[in-house]
Amino acid sequence: MIYTTLLNIAIFQGIVLGTIILKSPLFKSKANTYLALAIFTLSILLMNLVFEIVDMYSAIPYLRFIDNIEWAFIFPVFIFLFIVHQVQHPVSKLKNVRWLFLPFLLSALLNIFYDLDDVAGLYTIPSSFNSEIEILFDIHFYMFVAFIVGILIYTYTFIKFSSNVQERKWIKLIWLFVFLILFPGVMLIFIYQFLDYDVSFYLKIVALFATFLIHWTSFYGIFKYRLAKDKEGINELLKGRGQAFDINVLKEGKSKVKTKNENIASLTKENPYFKELEELCKSNKIYRDNALNREMVAKSLGISTGYLSQIINEITGENFTTYINKYRVETVKEMILNSDFKNYSLLSIGLESGFPSKSTFYKAFKKVTGMTPNAYRNLHK
């Protein structure tokens, strides 16, 4: 009962995750389309397990048509296509890769041909053909084993072509979990074939465990990878517009010895420390550092954190966080209004403007503008 429940959770999770990957503009890419198709296929494989456990095939025999098709033939093909597109290898553009679907098609035709007799009863295969049918299924079995092992090894050879270290680690994890589903499955089927030992329990445990790992790794990986790609693209655009920030400005400021007297400086906009703070924000864009805090700025200015807070509060009527966040919100607004940034997610824009997290970004943006970032973008489309 518990196992069936976990399987149903995994199936539902796979359908939801696959739909999100396919439909969300955040994840839109050809590579992610193949990843979504692989996840859907995995859900079909698990669904067949559930149907077997609850004896659904006795109640609805025609479901055997779905069960007897070897979905395991097409699952690694989608993973292969995902990886070669993700690493942008030239082989992804070759029409020859279509041949990888041939084993699945041949398997489907063979099983449908047999099930039209065995399940549907549309015709009867003459008993004189029994030996030929048996030979075909033997060939089918060895083709299955050879294809699965071969495509797993072949797929792994393309991972090294990823130019990004983090991306390479993520793809290796997905490949490993796919390997954990398919390779032990092949070995256990071999044991069952030749030793007549029931290995179905072990197959189910391995499949369920690896499925949850694939779901988690897929979503986490594409989300983090998308943010990393957006970060790179946004930074390039900002550099081109002369809006890059230099974190070393604050670090260099730590060694400066200030001669200005805190007690003499007036708490007005003419205050030398406030003017320097404004310069750091407007020219050096220090607010884009999401680790920025009072201590860093105070050290750069050569004053105490308490005096820094006093300056900001007396002159602007705000605390340090609100003062910095206003600069960040203005940067977000500028990017939203600029068509160059229309293909980047709001979260990426917020993070690159200096906000340390999604919740901080949305809360600060609404506090300043009175609306969410999504509402602001929709208003100015």
N, C-alpha and C positions, 0 to 999 in steps of 0.2 A: 504493500500500500504506500509506504513512504517513498519507495523507489519510483513508483508510478507517478506520485505527486511531483517528485523532483524532475522527472522526465517532462511532465506537462509544463512545469515552470520553465525548463530549458527551452522547450518548443516555443512557448509564448514569448519568452525573452528574445529568442532568435528572430521571430517574426517582427517584433517591435523594433529590435535593433536594425534588422535589414531594411525595414521601411524608413526608419530615421536616416540611415546612410543614403538611401536612394532619393528621398524627398527633400532632405535639408540642404539649402544652398551652401551651408557651412562645409559640407563634406562632398560637394559635387565634383567628381572627377571620374575618368574612365576606370582608373585603378580601383576606386572605391565601389564602383558599380559591380565589378567582378567580385570584390570582397563580399558585398551584400548578397550576390547570387550564391556564393559559397555558403554563406550563413543560412540562407533559405534552404539550400540542398541539405545541409546538416539537420535542419529542423524536420525535413521530410524523412530522413534516415531515423531520427528519434521517434517520429510519429509512427513509423512502421513497427518500431519496438513496442510502443504503447498498444497498438492494435493487436499485436501478438499476445501481449500479457493479458489484456482484457478479453481475449478471444473474439475480437471484432470480425475476424475473417469468417467465422462460422455463421455469424448473423448476416454479414454482407459479403458474400464470397467474391464479388466483383472488385473489392479492394485489393485482392491478390494481384491484380494487374499493376497496381502501384508498388506493392511490396516486392514483386518478383523482378522489377526493373532494377538493375544494379546502379543505384545512384552513386555508389562509391567510385564508379568509373568517371563521373563528371565532376565530383567534388574537388579532387586534386587539380583538375584542369582549370577550374575557376581560380584556385589558389595560385597556380602557375601564371595565369594571365594577370592576376592582381599584382604579383611580384614584378613581372617584366615591365608592366606599365608604371608601377610605382618607382622603379629604378630608372625608368625611361631608356630601356635597352632597345636597340634597333629591331630586335627580333619581334617586338610587340607590333610592329607595322607589317610584318610578313603575312601573306595570305596562307602560307603553308601551315601556320599554327592551327588552322581549322581542322586539319587531319587528326588533331588530338581528340576531337569529338567522335571520331569514327568508332573506337571500341565501345563507347556508350551506345551509339546508334545500332551497331551490330548486336550488342547484348539485348537492347530493348526489342529489336525485331525478333530475335530468337525466342525470348521469353513471351512476347505477345503471341507469336505463332503457336507456341505450346499451350498458352493459357486459353486461347480461343477454342481449343479442344478440351483441356482439363477443367477449366473454370466455366467458360461460357457455353460449351457444348455445341458450338456452331457447326463443327464437323468432327470427324473422328480420324485421327492419324492411324493409318493401317499398321497393324502389329509387325508387319514385315519391315517397317522402318524404325523399329525400336532400337536396333543396334546403331543405326546411323544417328538417331537423336541422342543416344547416350554418348557417342563419340563427339558430337557437336558440343554437348555440355561439358565434356572433359576438356575439350579445346578452350571452351569459354572459361573454365576454372583456371587453367594454366595461363591463359591470356590475362586474366584478372590479376593474378599474382605478379606476372612479369611487368604488366603495365603500371601497377601501383608502385612497386619497388623502383622501376625505371624513372617514372615521372617525379617521384620524391627526390631522387638523387639529382636528376636534371634540373629541377626547380632550385635546389640548394646552390647550384653553381652560379646562379644569377644574382644572389644576394650581395656578393662582393662588389657588384657594379654600383651600389648605392654610394653616393658621394658624401652622405651625411652619417656621422657615427651613430647618433641617437636613432635615426631611421633604420640603420642597419641592425641595431640591437632589437628594435621592435619587430622588424620583419623576421629575424631569426627566431624570436619567441613564437610568432604565429606559425612559422614552419615547424618548429619543434612540437607544438601542440597538435598540429595536423599529423605529424609523424607519430605521435603518441596514440592517435586514434587509428590510423591506417596500418602502420607496420605491425604492431602487436596483433591487430585483427587478422592480418594475413597469416602471421605465424600460428595463431591459435586455430584458424581455419585449417591450416596444414595439419596440425595435431589431430583435429577432429576427423579430417579426411582419411588419415593413414592409421591413426591409433584408436579411432572410434571412441574418443573421450569427450564428454560434453563440456564445452568451454564457454557456453553462452553466458553464464554468470559473469565470468571475468571480462568478456567482451563488453557487457553492459556497463560494468563499473568503469572500465577504461574510457568508454565512449562518453559517459555522463561527466566524468571528471574533466576530461579534455575539452568537452563542449563549453562548460562554464568558463574555463580558462581562455578559450578562443574568443568567446563573447566579450569578456572583460578586456583582454589584450587588444582586440580589434577596436572597440570604442575608445579606450584610453589612448591607444596609439594614434588613431587618425585625428582625435581631438587635439592632442599635444602637437602632432606633426603640423596640423593646419595652423595652430597658433604660432609655431616656429616659422612657417613659411610666410604668414602674415607679418610677423615681426620683421623679417628680412625685407619684405617688400615695402612696408611702411617706412622703415628706416631709410631705405634707398630714396624714396620719394621725399622724405623730410630733409635729407642731406642735399638733394637737388634744389630744394627751396630755401636752403640756408638755415634750416631749423634743427640741425643736429645738436645734441647736448654733449658736453665733455665732463665726465665725472671727475677728471683729474683737477678741474678748477677748484673743487672743494678740498681735495687732498693737498694741493699745493698751498691753499690758503692756511692750512693748519700751522705751517712753519713761519708764517708772517708775524712780526711783532707790531702790534698796533700801538700808536702813540696818542690816539684820541682819548679824551677823558669822558667816561660814561656819565659822570655827574654834570659836566658842563654842557654836553650836547642836548639841545632842546628836543622835546618829543613832538616834532612837527615833520611834515614831508621833507623839510630841509635837513633833517637829521642825517649826518654822514653815513651812519650805519644802515639806516633805512634806504638811503639812496643807493648804497652798495648792494643791499639785498634786492632792490628792484632791478638793478643792473644784472645781477646773477640770474634772476628769473627771466627777464626780458631778452637778454643777449645770450646767456649761457644755457638757458632752459634747464636749470637744475631741478625743477619740479618734475621733469620726465624720469628722474631716478626714483623708482618705486620703493627704494630703501631709504629715501631721504627722511631725516628727522631733525629735531631742534638742535641736538648736540652737534651734528655735522655742520649745520649752518652757523651756529654760534662760534664754533672753533675756527671756521673759515673767516668769520668777521672779526675774531679776536675779542669776543665779549662773552659774558655769561649767558646761560640759557634763560635765566630769569629776566635779564635785561632785554634779551631778544623778544621774549613774550610780551614784555611791557611796551616796547617800541611798537610792535604790531598791533597790540590791543588799543593803545592810546591813539595811534594815527589812523587805523582802519576800523577800529571797533570790533575786530575779529580775533580769534585765536590763531595759532600758527597753522593748525591743520586746515581750517577753513580758508585761510589766506592762500595756502599752497594749492588747495583743491580748486579754487576759483580759476587759477591759471590752467590747471589740468582740464577743467570743464570747457574753458574757452578754446583750448587746443582741440578737444573732441568736437566741439561745434564747428570749428573751421574745417576739420577733416570731413565731417558729415556733409557740409555744404559744398565741398570740393569733389567734383566728379571723378578725379583721379583715384579717390579712395572708396568708390562705390562698391567695389568687389571684395572689400575687406569686411570681416565681421565686426560688429560693434564692440564685442569683448576685446578683440585684438587692438582696436583703435583705443579703447579705454586703457588697456594695459600699457600700450606704447606711449600714452599721454602721461603715464606716471602712477596710475592707480595700482595698488598692490593686489587687488582682488576684484572679482565681479560684484560682490555685494557692496564693497566700499564705493566702487565706480557708480553703480546704479543709485545708491543712497545719496551720494554727493551731487550727482547730476540732477536728481529730482529736487534736492534742496535748493540748488542754485536756479534752475530753470522752471521748476514747478511741473515738470513732466519727465517721463522716462526717456532714455536714449532712443528706444524704438519709436515712441510717439513723436519725438523730435525729428527723426529721420523720415518718418511717414509724412509729417507735416510739410517737409521741405523737398519732397520728391518732385 
